[in-house]
Amino acid sequence: MNARFTIIILSFNEEANLPLCLDSLNGVEAPIFVVDSGSKDRTLEIIEQRGLAYKQNPFENYSRQRNWAQANNPYNTEWVFHLDAGERFTPELVQWLNNNFDPTRQVDGYMFSRRTMFLGKWIRYGGHYPNYHLRLYRTTKGKCEDKVYDQHFVVDGVTEVVKAGTDIIDTVTDTLQNFTMGHARWAAFEASEIISATTEKGDVKANLFGTPIERRRWFKSKVFQKSPLFMRSFLYFFYRYFFKLGFLDGKIGLVFHLLQGFWFRFLIDAMVLEAKAKKRE
């Protein structure tokens, strides 16, 4: 197969999300490779019904799983596009990949905006749109940085931002129970990195004047992480909800910004406080 790029998808018990994800890829001129972490539901059945190439690999963390998937891509294409089973392509992104993506250009990676969907609502404000992420890049130039939480793809080369509207749709959750359970797990990962002083490590440079990803890393490492415990979660929520107009997202937006922008960050700080108290015992 003489493909320009491979779409790599990670899955684990994704029988509800995977069909919608795959349907959104219809018309994309690229092979699909799925790496599954040991699903117990109908995920593998769906993959086989669609005739997709897949492999299973035990899950350690997202960074290692993404890099393993890239290294074991059976199509061995020059470019890869990383996707999660809970994400989808917009029609505009399908069109861009088919008609505008030129793998021979002197560019090594492309960033696309992620369109956050929470309980069926598009979260447009609070700094969540446009929100750019690197997903398409040359395999010899890029990888996922080795971090347990808040990991990003990085490219050793030239990157380009594709204009907003050519988006990846991120279906964050369909229930509040799944959302809070997932974020409770991620809070433990983040607290562990803070305690071990590894939050600033990684391949993404903290640069106020760099790419959108580098600017976010700068804000997190140089401003947020330097602020006092607990106070920073209040300030961050205020910044998102009022200064970045998160209140315009309505009632569902209030739930999202309060949980993701305040409760989640407050929980991380509480776990840090708990760990430090245990060390003093």
Secondary structure as the mmCIF struct_conf table of DSSP 4:
data_model
#
loop_
_struct_conf.conf_type_id
_struct_conf.id
_struct_conf.beg_label_comp_id
_struct_conf.beg_label_asym_id
_struct_conf.beg_label_seq_id
_struct_conf.end_label_comp_id
_struct_conf.end_label_asym_id
_struct_conf.end_label_seq_id
BEND BEND1 ARG A 4 ARG A 4
STRN STRN1 PHE A 5 SER A 11
BEND BEND2 PHE A 12 ASN A 13
TURN_TY1_P TURN_TY1_P1 GLU A 15 ASN A 17
HELX_RH_AL_P HELX_RH_AL_P1 LEU A 18 SER A 24
TURN_TY1_P TURN_TY1_P2 LEU A 25 GLY A 27
BEND BEND3 GLU A 29 ALA A 30
STRN STRN2 ILE A 32 ASP A 36
BEND BEND4 SER A 37 SER A 37
BEND BEND5 ASP A 41 ARG A 42
HELX_RH_AL_P HELX_RH_AL_P2 THR A 43 GLN A 49
TURN_TY1_P TURN_TY1_P3 ARG A 50 GLY A 51
STRN STRN3 ALA A 53 GLN A 56
BEND BEND6 GLU A 60 GLU A 60
HELX_RH_AL_P HELX_RH_AL_P3 TYR A 62 ALA A 71
TURN_TY1_P TURN_TY1_P4 ASN A 72 ASN A 72
TURN_TY1_P TURN_TY1_P5 PRO A 74 TYR A 75
BEND BEND7 GLU A 78 GLU A 78
STRN STRN4 TRP A 79 ASP A 84
TURN_TY1_P TURN_TY1_P6 ALA A 85 GLY A 86
STRN STRN5 GLU A 87 PHE A 89
HELX_RH_AL_P HELX_RH_AL_P4 PRO A 91 ASN A 99
TURN_TY1_P TURN_TY1_P7 ASN A 100 ASN A 100
TURN_TY1_P TURN_TY1_P8 PRO A 103 THR A 104
BEND BEND8 ARG A 105 GLN A 106
STRN STRN6 GLY A 109 PHE A 118
TURN_TY1_P TURN_TY1_P9 LEU A 119 GLY A 120
STRN STRN7 LYS A 121 TRP A 122
BEND BEND9 TYR A 125 TYR A 125
TURN_TY1_P TURN_TY1_P10 GLY A 126 GLY A 127
BEND BEND10 TYR A 129 PRO A 130
STRN STRN8 TYR A 132 ARG A 138
TURN_TY1_P TURN_TY1_P11 THR A 139 LYS A 141
STRN STRN9 GLY A 142 CYS A 144
BEND BEND11 ASP A 146 ASP A 146
BEND BEND12 VAL A 148 ASP A 150
STRN STRN10 PHE A 153 VAL A 155
BEND BEND13 ASP A 156 GLY A 157
STRN STRN11 THR A 159 VAL A 161
HELX_LH_PP_P HELX_LH_PP_P1 VAL A 162 LYS A 163
TURN_TY1_P TURN_TY1_P12 ALA A 164 GLY A 165
BEND BEND14 THR A 166 THR A 166
STRN STRN12 ILE A 168 THR A 173
BEND BEND15 ASP A 174 THR A 175
HELX_RH_AL_P HELX_RH_AL_P5 LEU A 176 ILE A 195
TURN_TY1_P TURN_TY1_P13 SER A 196 ALA A 197
TURN_TY1_P TURN_TY1_P14 THR A 199 GLU A 200
BEND BEND16 GLY A 202 VAL A 204
TURN_TY1_P TURN_TY1_P15 LEU A 208 PHE A 209
BEND BEND17 GLY A 210 GLY A 210
HELX_RH_AL_P HELX_RH_AL_P6 PRO A 212 TRP A 218
HELX_RH_PI_P HELX_RH_PI_P1 PHE A 219 PHE A 224
TURN_TY1_P TURN_TY1_P16 GLN A 225 LYS A 226
BEND BEND18 SER A 227 SER A 227
HELX_LH_PP_P HELX_LH_PP_P2 PRO A 228 PRO A 228
TURN_TY1_P TURN_TY1_P17 LEU A 229 PHE A 230
HELX_RH_AL_P HELX_RH_AL_P7 MET A 231 PHE A 238
HELX_RH_PI_P HELX_RH_PI_P2 TYR A 239 PHE A 243
TURN_TY1_P TURN_TY1_P18 LYS A 244 LYS A 244
HELX_RH_3T_P HELX_RH_3T_P1 GLY A 246 ASP A 249
HELX_RH_AL_P HELX_RH_AL_P8 GLY A 250 LEU A 258
HELX_RH_PI_P HELX_RH_PI_P3 LEU A 259 TRP A 263
HELX_RH_AL_P HELX_RH_AL_P9 PHE A 264 ARG A 280
#
